[in-house]
Amino acid sequence: MSKVRRQQPQGQGGGPSLFISLGIWFAILCWGGAYVAARFLLHPDQAGFVALPPLMLAALRFGIAALFFVVPLLQAIWHRQISGHALVLMALLGQLTFTLYYWLQYIGIAQTNASIAAILGVGLIPLFTTMLAYMFGAERLTLPLVAFLLLGFLGVALIVFQQPLSVSLHSGFVLGAGCLIANTLFFAIYNNLSKRWMQDISPVVLTAGTMISGAIGLLVLSWLDPLSQWQTVRRLHLSQWLAVLFLALACSVGAYFTYNLALSQRDASRVAVYFYVEPLVAIVLGMTLLGEHLTWQTVLGALAIGGSILAVNRIKP
């Protein structure tokens, strides 16, 4: 993609393994907490609080986050560390991963329900990522790897299907489910393309190029959305601004950079398997903040997810 550098082989000269692991956990914990923060901004249950439309929230979140990556991207362009061809590719990947990803995600959530959204939007990412890595020739597809990925998927299913499962065949539900599957596939493509391109480009520059492109796309969509009234941003409560900053700084700037850094050092399947933890984060936050109760399905699902992550990361590459 560019003339910067060739990445050293995994485990040789890269960041310490513990640092990479902590980065993955930081990203997943932030993205799990993002559901709580987004719900607080989309559906506030307190009088006087402003409810933001989904596209407007996404545009605000990534618009703020993209500002922190402008300087690294401009420096890479100024020092000719990245080619014009690479910029175009990153811009396209940003539209795929941020603009289309969040647009389809919101349609899917609106047309289906929480259980379907969780199992399709989270549970399929590790499976799709691994299948694409095999198709791209980046990883071997072995029976133990698939079995342990399915174990994690089962753990997610045990957790999210504790509520009654509602499935409908009406056109809106089918459309929503299709959007969630496409949404998950897009993120799996992002995982594999990012890993391949970061052989020649640093994680911070790739994060910058894709996020800035995605933020521009989301801003354009939000301006075209009749529900987006940007003057309402001025009426956000202080606690809502804190939630916006959490989404922008922790869940976008920090989480995407540390996640891409991990992708540059480890197999895509070994990083994507951590997505199974997101429903657990939501459960723990629900118990802490909303007084929800621990169930045997949650415990069993957590054990399955934990076993899946440990096993996938211990399988010989």
N, C-alpha and C positions, 0 to 999 in steps of 0.2 A: 504493500500500500504506500509506503513512503521509504525514505532513505535513512530513517533514524537509527535503528539498531536491530539486531536480531536478539530475540529473547533467549536467555540461557535455558538449558533443559531444566525441567522440574526438579527441585531439590538441590540444584547447584547454583549457588550464588543468589538465589531469590530470597524473599523475606523469610524470616524464621517461620517454621511450621506453626508454632503457637500463635504468632502474630496474625498469620493468615486465618487460622481457625477463629480467633477472636473477632477478626473482621467479618467473617461470614455470620457469626452469631449476632454481631452488632446489627448487620443489615437485616437479618430475618426478624430479630426482636423489634427493630424499628418498624418494619413493614407489617408485623402483626399488630403493633400499637397504632399503626396508621388507620386501621379500620375504626377504632374507637374515636380518634381525633376527627376523622372524616364524618362519622355519624353525628358527632357533636356540632359540626358546622353545617351539615346538610339537613339535620332534623333536630334543632335545639328544642329542649322541652321546658325552657324557662322563658317567662314573659320578658319582652324587650330585647331578646336576642335575635339576630338576623339569620335567616336561612339562606345559604348560598346555593344556587343551581349547580349541578354536578360539573358541567363543562367549565363554568366560571371558577369553581374551586380548583379544578385541575390546572387551569391556565394561571391562576394566581399562585398556586404552589410552585409550579415549574418555572413560571416567569421570575419569581424571586430567586429560586435556586440557580437558574441559568446565569444570573448576574455574577455569581461567584466563579464561573468558569470562563468568562469572557477574556480575562487577562491571560490565563494559560493557553487558550486557543490562539489569541493574537500573537503571543510570544512564539508559539510553534510555527505560525505562518510567517512571521517576520524573520525568523532564523532559518526559514526554509527546511524545517524539520518534517514537513508534511506536504504532500503534493496536492494539486488541484483535484486530481482524480480521487484521492483519498477523502478530500473534503466532500465531494459529491456523494461518495459511498456512505460516509457518516451521516450526511444530511438525509439520505434515503432511509438509513437504518433508524434514525431518530424519528422520522415520520411513522415508521412501522411500529417502533417500540413504545413511543410516548403518545403521539397523536392518535393513531388508530387503536392502540392498545387500550387507552383509557376511554376513548369514545365507545368502543365495542363493549368494554367492561360495564360501563354505566347502562347501556342498552340491555345487556344481559341481566344485570341485577334488577333492573326495573321490570323486565318482562317475566322473570322466573321467580325464584325465592332464595332465601339465604342458604339453604342446604344444597340446592343444585348449583348455586354460584360458587360455593366453597369447594365442592367436589370437582367441578369442571374447571374453575378458575385457579385452583391451587393444586389439587391432587394429580392433575394430568401433566403439570410442568416437568417433573423429573422424568416421567415416562417418555414424553415427547422429546425432551432434550437428549435423552440417551439414544432413542431411535434415530434422531437426526445426526448425532455424533457418529453412529455406526454407518449411516448412509453417506456421510461426508468422508468416511475413512479415517476418522480421528480416534475412534475407540473400537475395541472388540466387544461384540455382543455375546456374553456368555450366559448360560443358564442360571448360575448363582446370582449374577448381577440382576437379571430380570426378576428372579424370585424374590430377592430382598427389596427391590423397588416395589413390587406388588405387595409385599408385607407392609411397607410404609403407606401405600395407597389404602390398604385395608384398615390401617390405624386411623387414617383421616376419615374414612367412611364411618367407622364406629363412633367417632366424635361428632361429626356433623349430622348424622342421621338419627341422633337421639330425639330430635323433634320429628313429629309426623311428616313423612315424605309426601309432598303434593306434586303430582305430575299431571300435566294436561297436554292434550294434543291440539289445542287451538293454535291458530297461526302465530299469535304473539309469543306464546311460550316456546314454540319450535324456533322462531326467529331468535329469541333470547338465548336459548341453549346453543344454537348455531354460532351466535356472536361470542359466547363464552369459550367455545371450543376453538374458534378462530383466534380469539384473544390469547389463549394459552399457547397455541401453535406459534404465534408471533413472538412471544417471549422465548420460546424454545429456539427459534431461529436467531433471536438476539444473542442467546447464550453461546451458540455455536459460532456465529459470525464474529462476535466480539472476541472470543478466544482465538480464533484464527488470525484476525487482524492485529491483535495485540502481540503477535510475534514481531511486528515491525513498528508498532506505535505504542506509546506509553499509556497506561490505564487512565491517567488524568486527562490526556488529550482526547482519547476516544470518548470518555464520559462527557467532556466538554462539547465536542462536536455533535454527539447524538442528542444531548439534553437541550442545547441551544436550539437545534433544529426542531425538536419536539415541542419546546416551549412556544416557538413562533407558530407552529401549526395549531397548537391548542388555543393560542390567543386569537388567531384568525377564526377558528370555529366558534369560540365564545362570542366574538363580535357578531357573527352571523346568527347566533342563537337568540331568538326573541326573549327567552327567559333570563338572559344575562343582563343585568342592570348594574353597571360598574359603579354607579354613584352610591350603591348600598354598602360598598366596602368601607366608606367613611363612618358607617354606623355600627361597625363591628365592635363588640365588647372587648375589653382588655383580655379576658380569658380566651376569647375566640382568636384574637391575634396571637396569643401564645400557642394555640393549637395550629394556626397557620404556619407559624415559624417552626414549630416542631416538624410539620410535614415538609416544609421547604428545606430546613437546614439538616435535620437528623435523617429523615426518611428519603430525601432526595440527594442533597450534596454529599453527606457522609455515607449513607447506605449504598448508593449506586457506585461511588468510588471504591469503597472497600470490597463490594461484591465483584466489581470488574478486576480489582487487584487479585482477588482469590481466583477468578477465572483465568487470569494470566499465568497462574502457578500450578493449578490443578486441573484434572479432567473435568469436563463440563458436568458429567453425571454425578461426580463426587461433590460438586458444589450445589447443583440443583436439588439434590435429595434433601437438603436442609429446608426446602420450602414446606415439607410435611410438618414442620414445627409451627407454622403460622396459626393453624386452628388452636393449638395448645396455648399459644400466647393470648389469643382472644379469650379462651376459657379462663386462664389465670387472671386476666384483667377484669373479666366479668365477675369472678369470685371476689376480687379485691375491691372493685369500684361499685359493682351493682349488687353485691350480696348473693350471687348465684351459688348453687351447691355443687359439690364434687360428686360425680356418679361413677359407677363401676365401669361404664363404657369409656369414660374419659381416662380412667387409670389404665384399662386394658389397651386403649388406643395409644396412649402415651408410651407404654412399654413396646408396642409394635413399632411405633415411629422411632423410638430410641434404638431398638435393635436393628432397624433398617439402616439408620444413619451409620451406626458403628460397623455393621457388616459391609456396607457398600464402600466405606473408606478403608477397610482392611483388605478388600479383595486386591490381589496383585494386578497392577495396570497391564 
